[in-house]
């Protein structure tokens, strides 16, 4: 099992000089709004990536996927927003950690400048070129290097990205140094969830058991071809309702499918849940979080969960059964606080938080 024990984010987005030690199998990243919880998950993604430009693009555009309105930002704009703006023209992202007793380090650094580009040699579509004059144009650009160090090996990639750069033609990411899966708050709304699950029967059975927490009459899942356009449609087999399209079920069912599938995909690696409580009613928290904890143990998954819900925090801690189990503890609770001097963390074990919550109404989020 890949296991990150320490994380240091020297510079990434609004985070500076954040050190988190004593990470565990299950790690809660909590705090006030805009304190950097999502940025911590993104930093872990970069640290565990293949160290290629495609990984940077993926992380840079992730937040757009959370919006129902498509952003007009170019990939260049998204890239530039990842850098802290405190070093003048020199831009740098720096993240390090300890994984399985080995140092792992990620750095993306370079400078902004203006360069001359021929838009016709970019990946712009023909209709996008119609209003652009012939010849070279001055464009904002970033030129720098990606360096990834892991397992005593270092790899580098020189990159140039300008305001006309497009995703088309970017070489797909190589295999990440660690198996890592990120789940956004609204990943369950993107569709094609069942298609990924039914390829492996063991995955499917796990997901069915999870859905039965919401509705015990759910029996199976499958894909049928639509009579209109012959397109694939995801279905749930229900003991009372028969075969029903997944789209007719609530967000809770879709969310638990996305969660279950992500756990299986992250087997032997790292799973990042951003605002895991989204679309799940709090009355289901105890059952769902208990399922998540057990499934992550079964599949040897190190889990990172960002949340600002105190009910979700209590539900996750309740899944540990601290009142009855021995002194063992699989949970780390990291509270982030943002100040003018940087972002600081308070790291406690799950048991420490549970006992203080019960005795004193301990507020863990601030």
C-alpha positions in Angstrom: 0.0 0.0 0.0 1.3 3.5 -0.9 1.2 5.6 2.2 2.0 9.3 2.5 3.3 9.9 6.1 4.2 13.6 5.8 3.3 16.4 3.5 4.9 19.8 3.1 3.4 22.4 0.7 6.0 25.1 0.4 4.1 27.0 -2.3 0.8 26.1 -4.1 -2.1 28.5 -4.9 -2.8 30.3 -1.7 -0.9 27.9 0.5 2.6 28.7 1.8 4.7 26.7 4.3 2.1 24.2 5.3 3.5 21.1 7.1 1.3 18.1 7.9 2.9 15.3 9.9 1.5 12.0 11.4 -0.7 11.3 8.4 -2.7 8.0 8.7 -4.8 5.7 6.6 -7.8 8.0 6.9 -7.1 11.7 6.9 -9.7 14.4 7.4 -8.7 17.8 6.0 -11.0 20.3 7.7 -11.3 24.0 8.2 -13.2 27.2 7.3 -14.2 28.1 3.8 -11.3 29.2 1.6 -8.7 27.9 3.9 -7.1 25.6 1.3 -8.7 22.2 1.8 -9.2 21.6 -2.0 -5.7 23.0 -2.7 -4.2 20.3 -0.3 -5.9 17.6 -2.3 -4.6 19.1 -5.6 -1.1 19.3 -4.2 -1.2 15.6 -3.3 -2.4 14.9 -6.9 0.6 16.7 -8.3 3.0 15.1 -5.9 1.8 11.6 -6.9 1.6 12.3 -10.6 3.8 11.2 -13.5 5.4 14.6 -13.5 4.2 15.5 -17.0 2.4 18.5 -18.4 -0.8 16.5 -18.9 -1.1 16.1 -15.1 -0.8 19.9 -14.6 -3.5 20.5 -17.2 -5.8 18.0 -15.4 -5.4 19.5 -12.0 -5.6 23.1 -13.4 -9.0 22.5 -15.0 -10.5 20.4 -12.2 -12.3 23.3 -10.5 -14.0 24.2 -13.8 -15.7 20.9 -13.7 -17.4 21.9 -10.4 -19.3 24.7 -12.2 -22.4 24.3 -14.3 -21.2 27.2 -16.4 -18.3 26.6 -18.7 -15.4 28.9 -17.9 -14.0 31.1 -20.6 -10.5 30.8 -19.0 -7.8 29.4 -21.3 -5.6 26.6 -20.2 -2.9 29.2 -19.8 -5.0 31.2 -17.4 -5.8 28.1 -15.3 -2.1 27.2 -15.2 -1.0 30.7 -14.0 -3.7 30.7 -11.2 -2.0 27.7 -9.7 1.1 29.7 -8.7 1.4 31.9 -5.6 2.0 35.5 -6.7 4.7 36.6 -4.3 7.9 36.2 -6.2 7.6 38.7 -9.0 8.1 37.2 -12.4 9.5 34.0 -11.0 6.7 31.5 -10.4 7.1 28.3 -8.4 5.1 25.4 -7.0 7.0 23.2 -4.5 5.6 20.2 -2.7 7.4 17.4 -0.8 6.5 14.4 1.3 7.5 11.1 2.8 6.0 8.1 1.2 6.9 4.5 2.3 10.1 5.8 4.0 11.2 7.5 0.8 11.3 11.2 0.0 9.0 12.4 -2.8 9.3 15.9 -4.3 7.5 17.9 -7.0 8.5 21.3 -8.4 7.1 23.4 -11.2 9.0 26.6 -11.8 9.5 29.1 -14.5 8.8 32.7 -15.7 6.0 34.6 -17.4 7.0 36.5 -20.4 5.8 37.7 -23.8 6.7 35.7 -26.9 5.8 35.8 -30.6 3.6 33.0 -31.8 1.9 32.1 -35.1 -1.7 31.3 -34.1 -2.0 29.1 -37.2 0.6 26.8 -35.8 -1.3 26.3 -32.5 -4.3 24.0 -31.9 -6.9 26.7 -32.5 -9.9 25.6 -34.6 -10.4 27.2 -38.0 -13.3 29.2 -36.8 -11.2 30.6 -33.9 -8.6 31.9 -36.4 -11.0 33.9 -38.5 -10.7 37.1 -36.4 -6.9 36.8 -35.9 -4.7 38.6 -38.4 -2.0 36.7 -40.3 1.6 36.6 -39.0 3.1 36.4 -35.6 1.3 37.8 -32.6 2.6 38.8 -29.1 1.3 36.4 -26.5 1.6 35.9 -22.8 3.6 32.7 -22.1 5.0 30.6 -19.3 8.2 28.7 -19.8 9.7 26.5 -17.1 10.4 23.0 -15.9 8.7 20.2 -14.0 10.9 18.1 -11.7 9.7 15.0 -10.0 11.9 13.1 -7.5 10.8 9.7 -6.1 12.5 6.5 -5.1 15.9 8.1 -5.6 15.1 8.9 -9.3 14.6 12.3 -10.8 12.8 13.2 -14.0 12.4 16.5 -15.7 10.2 18.0 -18.4 10.7 21.4 -20.0 7.4 23.1 -20.9 6.1 26.2 -22.7 2.5 27.2 -22.5 1.0 30.4 -24.1 -2.4 32.0 -24.1 -3.2 30.2 -27.4 -2.2 26.8 -26.2 -5.0 24.1 -26.2 -5.4 20.7 -24.7 -5.6 19.1 -28.1 -2.3 17.5 -29.0 -1.0 17.3 -25.4 0.6 14.0 -24.8 -1.5 11.8 -22.4 -0.2 11.4 -18.9 2.2 8.6 -18.2 1.5 6.3 -15.3 1.5 8.1 -12.0 4.2 7.3 -9.5 1.4 6.3 -7.1 -2.0 5.0 -7.9 -4.2 8.1 -7.1 -7.9 8.8 -7.7 -9.6 12.2 -7.2 -13.4 12.5 -6.6 -14.9 15.9 -7.0 -18.1 16.9 -5.0 -20.2 16.5 -8.1 -18.4 13.6 -9.9 -21.6 11.5 -9.6 -23.4 13.9 -12.0 -21.1 13.3 -14.9 -22.7 10.0 -16.0 -21.1 6.8 -17.3 -20.7 5.5 -13.7 -22.1 2.0 -14.2 -20.1 1.6 -17.4 -16.9 1.7 -15.4 -18.2 -0.7 -12.7 -19.8 -3.6 -14.5 -16.5 -4.5 -16.2 -15.5 -6.2 -12.9 -18.0 -8.3 -11.0 -16.3 -7.8 -7.7 -16.5 -4.0 -8.1 -20.2 -4.4 -9.0 -21.1 -6.4 -5.9 -19.5 -3.8 -3.7 -21.5 -1.0 -5.3 -24.7 -2.9 -5.1 -24.2 -3.5 -1.3 -23.5 0.3 -0.9 -26.7 1.3 -2.8 -28.7 -1.1 -0.6 -27.9 1.1 2.3 -30.2 3.6 0.7 -32.7 1.1 -0.8 -32.6 -2.6 0.1 -34.7 -3.5 -2.9 -31.9 -2.6 -5.4 -30.7 -5.9 -6.9 -28.5 -5.3 -9.9 -27.1 -2.8 -12.4 -26.7 -3.0 -16.1 -26.5 -1.1 -19.4 -29.1 -1.3 -22.1 -29.2 0.2 -25.6 -31.7 2.9 -26.1 -34.4 2.6 -28.8 -33.6 6.2 -29.7 -30.2 6.6 -31.2 -28.9 3.2 -30.0 -27.0 4.9 -27.2 -26.1 3.1 -23.9 -28.4 3.9 -21.0 -27.5 2.9 -17.4 -30.2 1.0 -15.5 -30.8 -0.2 -11.9 -32.8 -3.4 -11.3 -35.2 -2.9 -8.5 -37.2 -5.7 -6.8 -40.5 -3.7 -6.8 -40.0 -1.2 -9.7 -38.3 -3.4 -12.2 -35.5 -2.1 -14.5 -35.3 1.7 -14.0 -32.9 4.2 -15.6 -30.2 5.4 -13.2 -31.3 9.0 -14.0 -34.6 8.4 -12.3 -32.9 7.8 -8.9 -31.8 10.5 -6.5 -28.3 12.0 -6.2 -27.6 9.8 -3.1 -27.7 6.6 -5.1 -25.4 8.2 -7.8 -23.1 9.5 -5.2 -22.6 6.1 -3.5 -21.9 4.5 -6.9 -19.2 7.1 -7.6 -17.7 6.6 -4.1 -17.7 2.8 -4.4 -16.2 2.8 -7.9 -13.5 5.2 -6.8 -12.5 3.0 -3.8 -12.1 0.0 -6.1 -10.1 2.1 -8.7 -7.8 3.4 -5.9 -6.9 -0.1 -4.7 -3.3 -0.2 -3.2 -3.1 3.6 -3.6 -4.5 7.0 -2.6 -8.1 8.3 -2.8 -9.0 12.0 -2.5 -12.6 12.9 -1.7 -13.4 16.6 -2.0 -16.5 17.5 0.2 -17.5 13.8 0.5 -20.8 14.8 2.2 -22.2 16.5 -0.9 -25.6 15.0 -1.9 -25.7 12.6 1.0 -28.3 13.3 3.7 -26.8 13.3 7.2 -29.1 10.5 8.4 -27.1 8.2 6.2 -23.7 9.4 7.4 -23.0 6.7 9.9 -23.8 3.8 7.4 -22.0 5.4 4.4 -18.8 6.4 6.3 -18.6 3.0 8.0 -18.9 1.5 4.5 -16.2 3.8 3.2 -13.8 3.0 6.1 -14.2 -0.8 5.7 -13.9 -0.7 2.0 -10.7 1.4 2.1 -9.2 -1.2 4.5 -10.2 -4.1 2.3 -8.6 -2.4 -0.8 -5.6 -1.0 1.0 -6.5 2.6 0.2 -5.1 5.6 2.0 -8.0 8.1 2.2 -8.0 11.9 2.2 -11.3 13.6 2.8 -11.9 17.3 2.8 -15.0 18.6 4.6 -16.4 21.5 6.5 -19.4 19.6 7.9 -19.2 18.8 11.6 -21.8 16.1 11.1 -19.6 14.4 8.5 -16.6 14.6 10.9 -18.7 13.0 13.7 -20.0 10.3 11.3 -16.4 9.4 10.2 -15.2 9.3 13.8 -18.2 7.2 14.9 -17.2 4.6 12.3 -14.0 3.9 14.4 -16.0 2.6 17.4 -13.6 4.3 19.8 -15.8 3.4 22.8 -15.1 -0.3 22.3 -11.9 -0.8 20.3 -8.3 -0.9 21.6 -5.8 2.0 21.4 -5.3 1.5 17.7 -6.4 4.5 15.5 -6.5 4.8 11.7 -7.7 8.5 11.6 -5.8 11.8 11.4 -7.7 15.1 11.7 -5.9 18.0 10.2 -7.4 21.5 10.7 -6.2 24.2 8.4 -6.0 27.9 9.4 -5.0 30.6 6.9 -3.1 33.7 8.2 -1.0 36.4 6.6 2.2 34.4 7.4 1.0 31.3 5.7 -1.3 28.3 6.2 -0.9 26.4 9.5 -2.2 23.0 10.6 -3.3 21.5 13.8 -3.0 17.7 13.6 -4.7 15.4 16.1 -5.6 11.7 16.1 -9.1 10.7 15.5 -9.4 9.4 19.1 -8.2 12.8 20.5 -10.9 14.6 18.5 -13.6 12.1 19.4 -12.9 12.2 23.1 -12.8 16.0 23.2 -15.9 16.3 21.0 -17.8 14.1 23.4 -16.6 15.7 26.6 -16.3 19.4 25.7 -18.1 20.0 22.4 -14.6 20.5 20.8 -14.8 22.6 17.6 -12.4 20.8 15.2 -13.0 23.0 12.1 -11.4 26.2 13.4 
